[in-house]
């Protein structure tokens, strides 16, 4: 389950280069084969863990209300790594 979260996150952000994604979108995608409507919530810890790893590697940027976040806390949005310069 967790091995799919990182590539799923990267795939979502690649599909929206000028936009952001919600972590719940990734969880819903990972849970897509489950019949229970709220099954995706069980995937949120896996998504959060993958976000932490990708953020530490500098592969993604986290924001909330357009402010860049240095770590995951509270609500957040995920985007492709912002290029400096």
C-alpha positions in Angstrom: 0.0 0.0 0.0 2.6 2.6 1.0 4.8 1.7 -2.0 2.1 3.2 -4.3 1.7 6.5 -2.5 4.9 8.2 -3.6 4.5 7.6 -7.4 0.8 8.4 -7.1 1.6 11.8 -5.5 4.2 12.5 -8.1 1.8 11.5 -10.9 -0.9 13.8 -9.6 1.4 16.8 -9.3 2.9 16.1 -12.7 -0.6 16.2 -14.2 -1.2 19.7 -12.7 2.1 21.5 -13.1 0.6 24.9 -12.4 -1.8 23.7 -9.7 -2.0 21.9 -6.4 -3.6 18.7 -5.2 -5.2 17.7 -2.0 -3.7 14.7 -0.1 -7.2 13.2 0.1 -7.2 12.9 -3.7 -4.2 10.6 -3.4 -5.9 8.6 -0.7 -9.0 8.2 -2.7 -7.0 7.1 -5.7 -5.2 4.4 -3.6 -8.5 3.2 -2.2 -10.3 3.2 -5.6 -10.8 -0.6 -5.6 -12.5 -0.6 -2.2 -16.3 -0.7 -2.0 -16.7 1.2 1.3 -17.3 4.9 0.6 -15.0 6.2 3.4 -12.3 3.5 2.9 -9.9 6.2 1.6 -9.5 7.7 5.1 -7.5 4.6 6.1 -4.9 5.6 3.4 -4.3 9.1 4.8 -1.5 8.0 7.2 0.3 6.4 4.2 -0.2 9.5 2.2 1.2 11.7 5.0 4.2 9.5 5.3 4.9 9.6 1.6 4.5 13.4 1.6 7.1 13.7 4.4 9.5 11.6 2.4 9.0 13.5 -0.9 9.2 16.8 0.9 12.5 15.8 2.6 13.9 14.9 -0.8 12.8 18.2 -2.3 10.5 16.6 -4.9 7.3 18.5 -3.8 6.3 21.7 -2.2 3.6 22.1 0.4 1.4 25.2 0.7 -1.6 26.4 2.5 -3.4 29.5 1.3 -0.5 30.2 -1.0 2.1 30.2 1.8 4.9 27.7 1.4 5.2 25.3 4.3 8.6 23.8 5.4 6.8 20.8 6.9 3.5 19.1 6.9 1.1 20.5 9.6 -2.6 20.9 9.6 -4.3 21.4 6.2 -2.0 21.6 3.2 -1.9 21.3 -0.6 0.8 19.5 -2.6 2.5 20.8 -5.8 5.5 20.1 -7.9 8.7 21.5 -6.5 9.0 25.2 -7.1 12.1 26.1 -9.1 14.1 28.9 -7.7 15.4 31.6 -9.8 
